[in-house]
């Protein structure tokens, strides 16, 4: 088990995904990085509605631990985000 060790989990999840070719690098950028910015934008929409509702957002693990991840994007936008393990 990883017991909250995000770096160990990231290493395990990406050991087979490390891009070896330019095409693989482009694929990973499209499937992870660009999607993370879109998901972070959607989370910001929820937060900025001001409707005092609670929203539960589910995403895959890599979208929370492989930079640029949703958490880092939100933090860069000024949001206070705490990673809970």
C-alpha distances in whole Angstrom, upper triangle without the diagonal:
4,6,9,9,11,13,10,9,13,13,11,13,16,16,19,20,22,26,28,31,33,32,29,29,31,29,26,28,29,26,24,26,29,28,26,29,30,28,28,32,31,29,32,34,33,33,36,38,38,38,36,34,30,29,25,24,21,20,18,15,17,20,18,16,19,22,24,22,23,22,24,27,28,28,30,32,32,30,28,24,21,18,16,12
4,6,5,7,9,7,6,10,11,10,11,14,15,18,19,20,24,26,29,31,31,27,27,29,27,24,26,27,24,22,24,27,25,23,26,28,25,25,29,29,27,29,32,31,30,34,36,36,37,34,32,29,27,24,22,20,19,16,13,14,17,15,13,16,19,21,19,20,19,21,24,25,24,27,29,29,27,25,21,18,15,13,10
4,6,9,11,10,9,13,14,13,15,18,19,22,22,23,27,30,33,34,34,30,29,32,30,26,28,29,27,24,25,28,27,24,27,29,26,26,29,29,26,29,32,30,29,33,35,35,35,33,31,27,26,23,22,20,19,18,14,16,18,16,14,17,20,22,20,21,19,21,24,24,24,26,29,28,26,23,20,17,13,11,8
4,6,9,9,8,11,13,13,14,17,18,21,21,22,25,28,31,32,32,28,27,29,28,24,25,27,24,21,22,26,24,21,24,26,23,22,26,26,23,25,28,27,26,29,31,32,32,30,28,25,23,21,20,18,17,16,12,14,16,13,11,15,17,19,17,18,16,17,21,21,20,23,25,24,22,20,16,13,10,8,5
4,6,5,6,9,10,11,12,14,16,19,19,20,23,26,29,30,30,26,25,28,26,23,24,26,24,21,22,25,24,21,24,26,24,23,27,27,25,27,30,29,28,31,33,34,35,33,31,28,26,23,22,20,18,17,13,14,16,13,11,13,15,18,16,18,16,17,20,21,20,22,25,25,23,21,17,15,11,11,9
4,5,5,6,9,10,10,12,14,17,17,17,20,23,26,27,27,23,22,24,23,19,20,22,20,17,18,21,20,17,20,22,20,19,23,24,22,24,27,26,25,28,31,32,33,31,29,26,24,21,19,18,16,14,10,10,12,9,7,9,12,14,12,14,13,14,17,18,17,19,22,22,20,19,15,13,10,11,9
4,5,5,6,9,10,11,12,15,15,15,18,21,24,25,25,22,20,23,22,18,19,22,20,17,18,21,21,18,21,24,22,21,25,26,24,26,29,29,28,31,33,34,36,34,32,29,27,25,22,20,18,16,12,11,14,12,8,9,11,14,13,16,15,15,18,19,19,20,23,24,22,21,18,16,13,14,13
4,5,5,6,9,10,11,14,15,15,19,21,24,26,26,22,22,24,23,20,21,24,21,19,20,24,23,21,24,26,24,24,28,28,26,29,32,31,30,34,36,37,38,36,34,31,29,26,24,21,19,16,13,12,15,14,11,12,14,17,16,19,18,18,21,23,22,24,27,27,26,24,21,19,15,16,13
4,5,5,6,9,10,13,13,14,18,21,23,25,25,21,20,23,21,18,20,21,19,16,18,21,20,18,22,24,21,22,25,26,24,26,29,28,28,31,33,35,35,34,32,28,26,23,21,18,16,13,9,9,13,11,9,10,13,16,14,17,16,17,20,21,21,23,26,26,24,23,20,18,14,14,12
4,5,5,6,8,11,11,11,15,18,20,21,21,18,17,19,18,14,16,18,16,13,15,18,18,16,19,21,19,20,23,24,23,25,28,27,27,30,32,34,35,33,32,28,26,23,20,18,15,12,9,7,11,10,7,7,10,13,12,15,15,15,17,19,19,21,23,25,23,22,19,18,14,16,14
4,6,5,6,9,10,10,13,16,19,21,21,17,17,20,19,15,17,20,18,15,17,21,20,19,22,24,23,23,26,27,26,28,31,31,31,34,36,38,39,37,36,32,30,27,24,22,19,15,12,11,14,14,10,10,13,15,15,18,18,18,21,23,23,24,26,28,26,26,22,21,18,19,17
4,6,6,8,10,11,15,17,20,22,22,18,18,21,19,16,19,21,18,16,19,22,21,20,23,25,23,24,28,28,27,30,32,32,32,35,37,38,39,38,36,32,30,26,24,21,18,15,12,11,15,14,12,12,15,18,17,19,20,20,23,25,25,26,29,30,28,27,24,22,19,19,17
4,6,7,8,10,13,16,19,20,20,16,16,18,16,13,16,17,15,13,16,19,18,17,20,22,20,21,25,25,24,27,29,29,29,32,34,36,37,35,33,30,27,24,21,18,15,11,9,8,12,12,10,10,13,16,14,17,18,19,21,23,23,25,27,28,27,26,23,22,18,19,17
4,5,5,6,9,12,15,17,16,13,13,15,14,11,13,15,13,12,14,17,17,16,20,21,20,21,25,25,25,27,30,30,30,33,35,37,38,37,35,32,29,26,23,20,17,13,11,9,12,13,11,9,12,14,14,17,18,18,20,23,23,24,26,28,27,27,24,23,20,21,19
4,6,6,10,11,15,17,17,14,14,17,16,13,16,18,16,15,17,21,20,20,23,25,24,25,28,29,29,31,33,34,34,37,39,41,42,41,39,35,32,29,26,23,20,17,15,12,16,17,14,12,15,18,18,21,22,22,23,26,26,27,30,31,30,30,27,26,23,24,22
4,6,9,10,13,16,15,11,13,16,14,12,15,17,15,15,17,20,20,20,23,25,24,26,29,29,29,32,34,34,35,37,39,42,42,42,39,36,33,30,27,24,20,17,15,13,17,18,16,14,17,19,19,22,23,23,25,28,28,29,31,33,32,32,29,28,25,26,24
4,6,9,11,13,12,8,9,12,10,8,12,13,12,11,14,16,17,17,20,21,21,23,25,26,26,29,31,31,32,35,37,39,40,39,37,34,31,28,25,22,18,15,14,11,14,16,14,12,14,16,16,19,21,21,22,25,26,26,28,30,30,30,27,27,23,25,24
4,6,9,11,12,8,8,12,11,9,12,14,13,13,14,17,18,18,21,23,23,24,26,28,28,30,32,33,33,36,38,40,41,41,39,36,33,30,27,24,21,18,16,13,16,17,15,12,14,15,16,20,21,21,22,25,26,25,28,30,30,30,27,27,24,26,25
4,6,7,8,5,5,9,9,7,10,13,12,13,14,16,17,18,20,22,23,24,26,28,28,30,32,33,34,36,38,41,42,42,40,38,34,32,28,26,22,19,18,15,17,19,17,14,15,16,18,21,23,22,22,26,27,26,28,31,31,32,29,29,27,29,28
4,7,8,6,7,11,11,11,13,15,16,16,17,19,21,22,24,26,26,28,30,31,32,34,36,37,38,40,42,44,46,46,44,41,38,36,32,29,26,23,22,19,21,23,21,17,18,19,21,25,26,25,26,29,30,29,32,34,34,35,33,33,30,32,31
4,5,5,6,9,10,11,13,14,15,16,17,19,21,22,23,25,26,28,30,31,32,34,36,37,38,40,42,45,46,46,44,42,39,37,33,30,27,24,24,20,22,24,23,19,19,20,22,25,28,26,26,30,31,30,32,35,35,36,34,34,32,34,33
4,5,5,6,9,10,11,12,14,15,15,16,19,20,21,23,25,26,27,29,31,32,34,35,36,38,40,43,44,45,43,41,38,36,32,30,26,24,24,20,21,24,22,19,19,19,21,24,27,25,25,28,29,28,30,33,33,35,33,34,32,34,34
4,5,5,6,9,10,11,12,14,15,15,17,19,21,22,23,25,26,28,29,31,32,34,35,37,39,42,43,43,42,40,36,34,30,28,25,22,23,20,20,23,22,19,19,19,21,24,26,25,25,28,30,28,30,33,34,35,33,34,32,34,34
4,5,5,6,9,10,10,12,13,14,16,18,19,21,22,23,25,26,28,30,31,33,34,35,37,40,41,42,40,37,34,32,28,26,22,19,20,16,18,20,19,16,17,17,19,21,24,23,23,26,28,27,29,32,32,33,30,31,29,31,30
4,5,5,6,9,10,11,11,12,14,16,17,19,20,21,23,25,26,27,29,31,32,33,35,38,40,40,38,36,33,31,27,25,21,19,19,15,16,19,18,14,14,14,16,19,22,20,20,24,25,24,26,29,29,30,28,29,27,29,29
4,6,5,6,9,10,10,10,13,15,16,17,19,20,21,23,25,26,28,29,31,32,34,37,38,39,37,35,32,30,26,25,21,19,20,16,17,20,19,15,15,15,17,19,22,21,20,23,25,23,25,28,29,30,28,30,28,30,30
4,5,5,6,8,10,10,11,14,15,16,17,20,21,22,24,25,27,28,30,31,33,36,37,38,36,34,30,28,24,22,19,17,18,15,15,18,18,15,15,15,16,18,21,21,20,23,25,24,26,29,29,30,28,29,27,29,29
4,5,5,6,7,9,10,11,14,15,16,17,19,21,22,24,25,27,28,29,31,34,35,35,34,31,28,26,22,20,16,14,15,11,12,15,14,11,12,12,13,15,18,18,17,20,22,22,23,26,26,27,25,25,23,25,25
4,6,6,5,6,8,10,11,13,14,15,17,19,20,21,23,25,26,27,29,32,34,34,32,31,27,26,22,20,17,15,16,12,12,15,14,11,11,10,12,14,17,16,15,18,20,19,20,24,24,25,23,25,23,26,26
4,6,6,5,7,9,11,11,13,15,16,17,19,21,22,24,25,26,28,31,32,33,31,29,26,25,21,19,16,15,16,13,12,16,16,13,13,12,13,14,18,17,16,19,21,20,21,25,24,26,24,26,24,27,27
4,6,7,6,9,11,11,12,14,16,17,18,20,21,23,24,26,27,30,31,32,30,28,24,22,18,16,13,11,13,10,10,13,14,12,13,12,12,13,17,17,16,19,21,21,22,25,24,26,23,24,22,24,24
4,6,5,6,9,10,10,12,14,15,16,18,20,21,22,24,26,29,30,30,28,26,22,20,17,15,11,10,11,8,7,10,11,8,9,8,8,10,13,13,13,15,18,18,19,22,21,22,20,21,19,21,21
4,5,5,7,9,10,11,13,15,15,17,19,20,21,23,25,28,29,29,28,26,23,21,18,17,13,13,13,10,8,11,11,8,7,6,7,9,12,11,10,13,15,15,16,19,19,21,19,20,19,21,22
4,5,5,7,9,10,11,13,15,16,17,19,20,21,23,26,28,29,27,26,22,21,18,17,14,14,15,13,10,13,14,12,11,9,10,10,14,13,11,14,17,16,16,19,19,22,20,22,21,24,25
4,5,5,6,9,10,11,12,14,15,17,18,20,21,24,26,26,25,23,19,18,14,14,11,11,13,11,8,12,13,12,12,10,9,9,13,13,12,14,17,16,16,20,19,21,19,21,19,22,23
4,5,5,6,8,10,10,12,14,15,16,18,20,23,24,24,23,21,18,17,13,13,10,10,11,10,6,9,11,10,9,7,6,5,9,10,8,10,13,13,13,16,15,17,15,17,16,19,20
4,5,5,6,9,10,10,12,14,15,16,18,21,23,24,23,21,18,18,15,15,13,14,15,13,10,12,14,12,11,8,8,7,10,10,7,9,12,11,11,15,14,17,15,18,18,21,22
4,5,5,6,9,10,11,13,14,15,17,20,21,22,21,20,17,17,13,14,12,14,16,15,11,13,16,15,14,12,11,9,12,13,10,11,15,14,13,17,16,19,17,20,19,22,24
4,5,5,6,9,10,11,12,14,16,19,20,20,18,17,14,13,10,10,9,11,13,13,9,11,14,14,13,12,10,7,10,12,10,10,14,14,13,16,15,17,15,17,16,19,20
4,5,5,6,9,10,10,12,14,17,18,19,18,16,13,13,11,12,11,13,14,14,10,10,13,14,12,10,9,5,8,9,7,6,10,11,10,12,11,13,12,15,15,17,20
4,5,5,6,9,10,10,12,15,17,18,17,17,14,15,12,14,14,16,18,17,13,14,17,17,16,13,12,9,11,12,9,8,12,12,10,13,12,15,14,18,18,21,23
4,5,5,7,9,10,11,14,15,16,15,14,11,12,10,12,12,15,17,17,14,15,18,18,18,16,14,10,13,15,12,11,14,15,13,15,14,16,15,18,18,20,23
4,5,5,6,9,10,13,14,14,13,12,9,10,8,11,11,14,16,16,13,13,16,17,17,15,13,9,10,13,11,9,12,14,12,13,11,13,12,14,15,17,20
4,5,5,6,9,11,13,14,13,13,11,13,12,14,15,18,19,19,15,15,18,19,18,16,14,10,11,13,10,8,11,12,9,11,9,12,12,15,17,19,22
4,5,5,6,9,11,13,12,13,11,13,12,15,16,19,21,21,18,18,21,22,21,19,17,13,15,17,14,12,15,16,13,14,13,15,15,19,20,22,25
4,6,5,8,9,10,9,9,7,10,10,13,15,19,20,21,18,18,21,23,22,20,18,14,15,17,15,12,16,17,14,15,13,15,14,17,18,20,23
4,6,7,9,9,9,9,9,11,12,15,17,20,21,22,18,18,21,22,21,20,17,14,14,16,14,11,13,15,12,12,10,12,12,15,17,18,22
4,5,8,10,11,12,12,15,15,18,20,23,24,25,21,21,24,25,24,21,20,16,16,18,15,12,15,16,12,13,11,14,15,18,20,22,25
4,5,8,9,11,11,15,15,19,20,24,26,27,23,23,26,27,26,24,22,19,19,21,19,16,18,19,16,16,15,17,18,21,23,24,27
4,6,8,11,12,15,17,21,23,26,27,28,25,24,27,29,28,26,24,20,20,22,20,17,19,20,17,17,15,16,18,20,23,24,27
4,5,9,11,14,16,20,22,26,28,29,26,25,29,31,30,28,26,22,22,24,23,19,22,23,20,20,17,19,19,22,24,24,27
4,7,9,13,15,19,22,26,27,28,25,24,27,30,29,28,25,22,21,24,22,19,21,23,20,19,16,17,18,19,22,22,25
4,6,10,13,16,19,23,24,26,23,22,26,28,28,27,24,20,20,23,22,19,21,24,21,20,17,18,18,19,21,20,23
4,7,10,13,16,20,21,23,21,19,23,26,26,25,22,18,18,21,20,17,19,22,20,20,16,16,15,16,18,17,20
4,6,10,13,17,18,20,17,17,20,23,23,22,19,15,16,19,18,16,18,21,19,19,16,16,15,16,16,16,19
4,7,10,13,15,18,15,14,18,21,22,21,17,14,15,18,18,16,18,21,20,20,17,17,14,15,15,14,16
4,7,10,12,14,12,12,15,17,18,18,14,11,12,16,15,14,17,19,18,19,16,16,14,14,14,14,16
4,7,9,12,10,10,14,16,18,17,14,12,13,16,16,16,18,21,20,21,18,19,15,16,14,14,15
4,7,8,7,8,11,13,14,14,11,9,12,15,15,15,17,19,19,21,18,19,15,16,14,14,15
4,6,6,7,10,11,13,14,11,11,13,15,16,16,19,21,21,23,21,21,17,17,14,15,15
4,5,5,7,9,12,13,10,10,12,14,15,16,18,20,21,22,20,20,16,15,12,13,12
4,5,5,5,9,10,8,9,11,12,14,15,17,18,20,22,20,20,17,16,13,15,14
4,6,6,8,8,5,6,8,10,11,12,14,16,17,19,17,17,14,15,12,14,15
4,6,8,9,5,6,6,8,10,11,12,14,16,17,15,15,11,11,9,11,11
4,6,8,6,8,8,9,11,13,13,15,17,18,17,16,13,12,10,12,12
4,6,5,9,10,9,11,14,14,15,17,19,18,18,16,16,13,16,16
3,4,8,9,7,9,12,12,12,15,17,16,17,15,15,14,17,18
4,7,8,6,7,10,11,10,13,15,15,16,14,16,15,18,19
4,5,5,6,9,10,11,13,15,14,14,12,13,12,15,16
4,6,5,6,9,10,11,13,11,12,10,12,11,14,16
4,5,5,6,9,10,11,9,9,6,8,8,11,13
4,5,5,6,9,10,9,10,8,10,10,14,16
4,5,5,6,9,9,11,10,13,13,17,19
4,5,5,7,5,8,7,11,12,15,18
4,5,5,5,6,6,9,11,15,18
4,5,7,9,10,13,15,18,21
4,6,9,11,14,16,19,22
4,7,9,13,15,18,22
4,6,10,12,15,19
4,7,10,13,16
4,7,9,13
4,6,10
4,7
4
